[in-house]
Every structure is written in C-alpha cells, then in structure tokens.
Amino acid sequence: MPEHEQDDEQREFDLRWADGAEHKEPSARARMLAARWKHNPPGPVPFRPEPEHLSRRRSSWISTALVLGCVAAVIVLLGYIDFRAPY
C-alpha cells in the first residue's frame, strides 16, 4: 500500500476515534467565558433593538434626501449655465 493511502487511512481512523470520544473538552474561549461568567454572569439581551436604532434610520433617510437634493441642484445649475452660454 502506498504511503499516502496509509496516511489517509490513519487520519480517517483518528477522526472517527476523536468524534466517538465520550468526553469532549471545551474550547479555550468556552473555558474563558465559563470562568468569567461564574463570578459575573451576563445580563439578559433584548430580542428587539433599542429605540436609538430607529433614530439612525431616520437620519439615514435625511442624509439620502440631502445628497439627492444636492445632485438635483448641481444638474439644474449646469443646465442653467448651459442655457445662458452664448453659442
């Protein structure tokens, strides 16, 4: 049997052995959070966003209208300049 086939077979065996383990150790992040939350548990997280998020949406509409208004003003100004230019 070629060497790379043995490596693949050994790797497959190792993965099945690891997946079949009875006890799986938590990740480093999970251990860190568990230690932190043991003494200082996290507070509840609301499902709906805070009202301040709604004000940002309104301001984005205002800024969009302002940009479109400026573009329209530039178009009108350029048209006026072109209209008054002598040919």
Wavefront OBJ file of the C-alpha trace (Angstrom):
o trace
v 0.000 0.000 0.000
v 1.460 3.435 -0.911
v 2.426 5.742 1.904
v -0.196 8.464 1.191
v -3.006 5.879 1.355
v -1.775 4.755 4.777
v -1.729 8.392 5.926
v -5.307 8.908 4.685
v -6.446 5.699 6.360
v -4.704 6.623 9.627
v -6.204 10.141 9.501
v -9.696 8.719 8.919
v -9.218 6.376 11.869
v -8.065 9.275 14.075
v -11.091 11.399 13.110
v -13.524 8.567 13.852
v -11.765 7.933 17.153
v -11.913 11.633 18.094
v -15.573 12.013 17.048
v -16.512 8.960 19.092
v -14.952 10.247 22.308
v -17.267 10.213 25.310
v -15.932 13.437 26.819
v -15.059 16.407 24.620
v -13.019 19.203 26.125
v -14.475 22.710 25.612
v -12.532 25.220 23.564
v -10.285 27.797 25.198
v -12.870 30.520 24.533
v -15.627 28.446 26.122
v -13.454 27.838 29.203
v -12.590 31.553 29.436
v -16.248 32.625 29.197
v -17.345 29.995 31.715
v -14.740 31.254 34.205
v -15.746 34.884 33.626
v -19.482 34.192 33.873
v -19.076 32.128 37.039
v -18.468 35.307 39.051
v -20.147 37.862 36.777
v -22.983 36.330 34.711
v -24.066 38.232 31.602
v -27.281 40.213 31.713
v -30.272 39.471 29.513
v -30.036 40.536 25.882
v -33.214 42.052 24.443
v -34.668 40.490 21.310
v -35.706 43.795 19.793
v -33.251 46.638 19.171
v -33.138 49.709 21.348
v -35.148 52.776 20.205
v -31.906 54.622 19.360
v -31.507 52.363 16.328
v -34.709 53.787 14.893
v -33.365 57.330 15.039
v -30.362 56.247 12.962
v -32.680 55.009 10.229
v -34.437 58.345 10.122
v -31.146 60.204 9.895
v -30.053 57.973 7.027
v -33.219 58.999 5.132
v -32.437 62.648 5.811
v -28.874 62.263 4.559
v -30.102 60.412 1.463
v -32.578 63.212 0.700
v -29.841 65.800 1.241
v -27.473 64.052 -1.186
v -30.178 63.653 -3.831
v -31.156 67.301 -3.386
v -27.549 68.409 -3.912
v -27.270 66.258 -7.049
v -30.506 67.754 -8.407
v -29.267 71.288 -7.635
v -25.991 70.650 -9.494
v -27.909 69.279 -12.507
v -30.199 72.330 -12.554
v -27.227 74.698 -12.156
v -25.332 73.045 -15.018
v -28.443 73.216 -17.190
v -28.881 76.907 -16.379
v -25.231 77.660 -17.200
v -25.535 75.759 -20.489
v -28.783 77.605 -21.314
v -27.196 81.052 -20.743
v -23.963 80.296 -22.604
v -23.752 82.024 -25.991
v -23.304 79.760 -28.996
l 1 2 3 4 5 6 7 8 9 10 11 12 13 14 15 16 17 18 19 20 21 22 23 24 25 26 27 28 29 30 31 32 33 34 35 36 37 38 39 40 41 42 43 44 45 46 47 48 49 50 51 52 53 54 55 56 57 58 59 60 61 62 63 64 65 66 67 68 69 70 71 72 73 74 75 76 77 78 79 80 81 82 83 84 85 86 87
